[in-house]
Amino acid sequence: MSVAQLRRPDQASHLIIRTKGELYAVYEGNRFLRILSRVTTYLAKKHNGRLAKQCTRLLHRVNRVGGAWDLAWSAPSSAVRQALEQLFRTHYGVHIKASVQTTQLVCQPKPASPASTVITVLYQFRVAFDALISLKLRIDHPLDTVRCATRQLRQHQSVLRQGVLYDGTQSRTPVGYYRIQNEGVTPQGILDNPGLPGLLRQAARAGGWQSRDLAVLELLLCSGARVAEVCGMTWASLASADGHIDLRLHTKGQGLVPRKPVVLSSEAKRALLTYLQRERPTYDEHHGGFTSWLGRRQWTPERYLEYLRAQQIDPATVPVFLTHRKTAHNPDAFQKAAWSRLRRPSARGTACGQLLISPHHIRHWVINADLDRIWAAHGQEEFRSVEALRAYVQDMGWRSWRSLQHYDHRGAVTFLMQAWTRALEGKAAPAVTMNGLLDQLQADGTLPPPVSFA
């Protein structure tokens, strides 16, 4: 089989790995792969089944790139090395650079994978070839001299990571969280990207999400809440709504009463009502009694709450989002049932490509969008900015504004609050201390000017 007849190396290898006791059987279609089955069984006994499957898939991918079904264990090191170089270059965005004393993986200007992924893949390849040597299938190690140039691999992350905050503390929060791949690599930062909701909706539709998961996504996009807060929402959240607030969510560290106010967007209202009316009744144990109680009246959330109170059922004990087992939805189920589809290599054939983002990253994006709006509205008026930020911190359920600094990727809001705190601690007149401070910093180029976020 020639290289031209093989699939591109960035496409998933369609292997079927079956287990029977401690034995593993690997198939490609209907063809049984004896050597890979033996290698997988050996690695599962020595390490674990998950690592064994990952190493097996990597060896199979090398064989496909090299154009021979047994390349990884029968070809000389030069041929295997050539296939590995092509695989690393086209799929992971790094190339193998040989020098006099060492051989390193060097990052390309626009890498296709983060450094942590490259390091992990290099480790898995070493484990796989060690297994081939232990099973007497090879006598040499093609990657024995290859070292991972961690510093060079992570150079591209310097732009995506905010190293030190304004108060000198170390930040673990990346500035750029996600990338959406379609054909090539398209980095998308967490800042200045108002098109993220559209990309996520497009990915969810392409992934065939249920109405429940679409409603969860819309709530994440409009509230900036944690995934657990949305998935674990009960009918008490809707019962606590008032004239200006559509619902309230439980927040971390604030007890059992939902306190966080959420104003739903039009998309979130539509998605939530679609789920409550069409999909949720199938898994709702109270639906039969509610239908009889409702009669010919139209279904509304208010009437469902009225029914729960009439039956003396506490709304806080009735989940909004249910699984097919009629149990409460949870973040792990959301990750496995819905979000994992967007992160599979097979998703690269969809309209938006493979999605490399976790649900918690949406929280960072929403908070930064809210901070941009506050900054655009009050950036020239320090006092109003501080008051608006205090109100925002209270709405988000934080005890102190310092919880905000790990979400503030621009740093302007953090700097403002730190300067304000120092002024109060020094017992200086805030009006004298803060007047014109941000204007001067913007003129000096220390802070960016106020921006508008559409």
N, C-alpha and C positions, 0 to 999 in steps of 0.2 A: 504494500500500500504506500503510495507516495504522499508527500507532505501536502500536496494540493488537494488530495482527496480527504484529508482529515479536517475536522472542524477547527475553527479558530481556537487558540489556547485559552481564551478568556471565557469560552462557553463551558457549561457544566458537563462533566463526564457522567453519562447516564448509567451508573453502576447500580446493581441490585445486590445488597449485602444481607444475607439471611443468617440467622443463628439457630443452632440446635444444641442446647447445653453449652459446652465450652468451645464448640466447633463453629467456625464461620465459613460460609460458602459465598463466593463472589461470582456474579454473573454480569455479562454485558449482553443484554437481550436474552437470547436463549443459550448463549455460549458460556459454558462453565470455565472460569479462569482458575486453574489449579494452583499456579504459583502464588497469585495474589491471595487466594484463600488460605494457603499455608502461611503466608506472611501475616495476614490479618489475625489468624488464630494465635500465632506466636506473640505478636505485639499485644493482643488482648490479655494473654496470660501474664506477660511481663509488666505491662503498664495498665491500661484500661481499654474498654471497648470503644469509647469515643475517640481516643487518640489513635487507636488502631485503624478505625474507619477513615479518619482524616489522612493518615499516612498512606493508606491504600489508594485513596482517590488521587493523591499527589503523584504517586508512582504511575498510576494509570494515565494521568494527564501527561507525564513526561513521555511515556510510550507513544501516546497519540501525537505529540509534538514532533518526536523523533521519527515517526513513520514506521515503527516496528512494534509488534505486540509484546516483545520481550526485551526491549532496548535497555531498560533500567538494570537488568541483571545479566545480560549476555553481551552487550556492546562494550567496547573499550571506553576508558574514562574520557577520552577526547570527544567521542560521539555523545556520550551522556552529558558531558559538560556543555557542548554546543546546544543541546536541547534545553538544558537548564537555563542557559543564558537567554535563549529566545523566550522561554516561559517567564523569567523574571522581568525581562524588558517589556514584553507586550502586555502582561497581565498585572504585574505589581509595580511597574514604573521605575524599576531600578536596573542597573546593568552591572555586570561583574567586571571589575577592573583589576587586572593583574599587574603587579609591580615586581621589583627585584626580590623583596623579602616576604611579601604578603599578598594576598588576594582579597579584595574587599567588594562589598556591595555598595555602590554609590548611587545616590538619589538623582533622578533626572529633574529638570526644572519644574515640570508639572507631574508629580508622582501620581500614580493611580491608586495607591494604598498608603495608609499612614504607616509610620515607622514601626509601631507595635505589631501590625499585621505582618510586615516583612520579617521582623525578628522571629515571630511565631512560626511562620512558614519555613524559615531557614532551620529552626530547631526541629520541626517535623520532618523535613527532608533528612536531616542528620540521623534522627531516630530510625527512619525508614531504611536508609542505606546501612546503618549499623545492624539492623535486623537481617538484611540480605547477606551481610558478611557472616553473621552468626549462624545462618542457615546454610553456609557454604555455597551460596549462589553468586557471590562476588568475592574477589580477593583484595580489592582496593576500594577506597572511598572517594568518589568524585568531588565531594565538598569538604574534604578533610582540612584543606588549607584556606578555605574561604572564611573570612571574618566579616562581621557586620559593622560597618563604619557608622556607629550609632550617632556620632556628632553630625556627620554629613547627612545621614538619613533624616535627622530631625531639624535640619536647617529650614525646611519649608514650613515647619510648625511654629517658627519664631513669630511669623505674622499672625498665626492663628491662636497664639497663646499670650495672655497678658501676664508677664512675669512677676512684676512687683506692683502692689497697690500704692496709692499715694501716702499711706501711713507707714510704708516700709514692710508690710506683711506680704508673705508669699501667696499668690493666688493660684488655685488649681483649676480655674475656669477658663476653658479655651474661648477665644473670641469667635472662631469659626467652627461651628459644630457639625455641619452636615454638608454633603455633596450629593448631587443627583447626576448619575452617569447615563449618558445616552450617546452611544458610539464612542465618543472621547470622554475626557475628564472635564467636568464643569464644576469648579469649586463655587460654593455658595456660602457666604459668610452670614453670621447671625445678625450683622448690622446691614442696614441699607438694602434690605431684600423684602420689599412689600409683596412680592409675588409668591411667598412661601405657602400661604393658604391654598392658592390655586394649584400649586404643584402637589400638595398633599391630597387635596380632593381628587385630582386626576389620578394619582397613584392608588388611592383607595378604590375608586371606581374600576380601575384596571385590575385591581386585586380581587374584585368580586366581594367586597365587604357586605355584611349584613346591615340592616337598618340600625341595630343596636350599636355597632362599632362606628358607624358613620355619625351617630348622635354623640358618642363619646368624643370623637375627633373634633366636632364642631364646638363642644363645650370646652375642650382644651384650648382651642384657638381663640375663643372669645373671653375666657376667664383667666388664663395663665395659671390655673390650678394644677396641683400635683395629680398624677394619674390615679393614685389611690383615692384622692378626694372626689374625683369624678366617678370612677367605677363603683365606689362604695356609697354613692348618693342614695338617700332614702326619700320617702315621700314627705318627711319632715322638712326637707330642703324646699319643696314647693309650698308646704303649708306656712312657712315663715316668710313668704313673699309679701310685699306691700305694693303701694301705688307706684313706686319708682324702681323697685327691685323685683326682678323676675323670680329669683330664687336665691337661697343662701346655702353655702357649702360648709362642711366640716373642715376646719383647718388644723394643722399640726399643733398640738400643745394647747388647744383652747377648749378642751372638754367635749362632751357629747352633743352640745347644742350647736346647730349650724349657725355660723356667724358671718362668714365671708359673703358680702353682697356680690351678686353677679347680674349684670344686665345682658341679656341674651341678644345676639345679633339675629338678623332676619334668617340667615342660614341655619343658625342653631335652633331657633324656634321651629322652623320647618322640619328639620331632621328629628328633633325630639318628639314633636307631635306625630310624625310619621311612624316612629318606633312605638310610641305609646298606643296608637290606635290600631296598627296593623300587625306588628310582630310580637309585642309583649303579651297580649291576651292569650296566646298559645301556651305560654309557660307560667301564667299567673294562676295560682291556686284560688284566688278570690274572684276570678272572672265569672264563674257560673253564678255565684250569689249576687255579684254586682249587676249582671245582665238582668236577672229577675227583678232586682230592686229598681233598676233604671227604667224598665218598661220601654215605652216608645220615645222617651226623651233622648236627646242627642248626647253622645259621649263628650265629656269635657274633663280636664284634670280637676276642676273644682268639684264636680259631682262625684268623682272617684274619692276625693278626700272626704266629702260629705258622707259617702257610704262607709268609709273606714271609721269615721267618728260614730256613725249610727250603730255600727257593730261593735263599738268599744274596742277597736283595734288601734294600737298606737302607731301613727304614721312612721315613727322612727324605727319600727321593727319591720317595715315593708320596703324592700329594696326597689329602686327604680329600674335598674338594669339586672336582668335575669339570664341565667344560662339555660341550655336545653334540658338540664336536670332540675330546673326550677329552684336553683340556688342562687345566691347573690353573686354578681359578677365581681371579679377582682383583677388587679393589674397583671398578675401572671397569666391569667386566661386571656386577657386582651393582647398581651405580648405574643402568646403562642398561637392563638386562633386567628388574629388579624395582622398584627404588625410584622410578624415573622415572614409573611408572604411578600412584603415589600422589600425585604432584605435578602431574599434568596437570589442566587445568581440567575435563575430562570426569569426573574423580573426584568432583566435587562432588555428583553424583547418587547416590553410594554412601551407605552407612549412616552413615559418620563424616565425609563431606565431604572436601574437598581437604586434604591433609596438607602442612604447611609445616614440615618438619624434615629435617635431613640425618642419615645414620647416625652421624656423629661426635657429634651432640648426645646420642645415647643414652649415650655414654660419660660425658658431664657429668652426666646424670641419675643413672646408677648410682653414680658416685663420691659425689655429694651424698647419695644414699640411704644409702650405707655410712657416710659421715661422720655422718649423723644418728643412725644406730644406735650408733656409737661414742660420740657425744656423749650420747645417752640413757643408755647403760650406765655411762659413767665421767665424766659432766660435772661431778659434784660432787667428784671426786677427781683432782687435777691430775696426780699422778705416774702413776697408771694410765692416764689419758688420753694422756699423752705416750708411754708404752710401747706402748699399743695403736696409736697413730698411727705410731710408728716401725715396728712390725711391718707395718702396712698399706702404708706407703711401700715397704718391702722387697718385699712381695708384688706390688705394682703395677709393680715394676721401675724405680723412680726412684732416682737416685743421692742425691738430697737431698730433704728435706721441702719445700724451696722450689718444687719442681715441682708441689706440691699446691696452692699458693696461687691459681693461675689456675683451679682447679676448685672451690675453696671459695667458693661464692657467698654463704653466710651470713657468712663472715669470722671466726667464733668460733674455729675450729680454727687459722686463720692467726695470729690474735692470740695464742693460747695458745703456739704454737710459737715465735713471735717473742719473747714474754716469757721463755720458757724459754731461748732462745739468748742473750738479753741477760744473763740471770742467770748463765749459765755463762761468758760472756765477761768479765763483771765480777767473776768469782771470788767471787760471793756464795753464801751457803748456799742451795741451791735450796729446802730445806724452809721457810726463813724467808721467802724472796722469793715463792714461789708459794702458800704457805698462805693460803687464803681469797681469793686474787686474783680468781678468776672469780665467787665469791659477791658480792663488792663491786661488780664491774662489772655483774652482772645486777641488783643492787639499784639501781644508778644508772641503769639503762636503756641502758647502753652496748652490752651484748651481750644477745641473746635468751636466755631460760631453756632448759634442755634440753627437747627435744621427742621424742616417740616416733613412729617412722615405721613404719606398718603395712605 
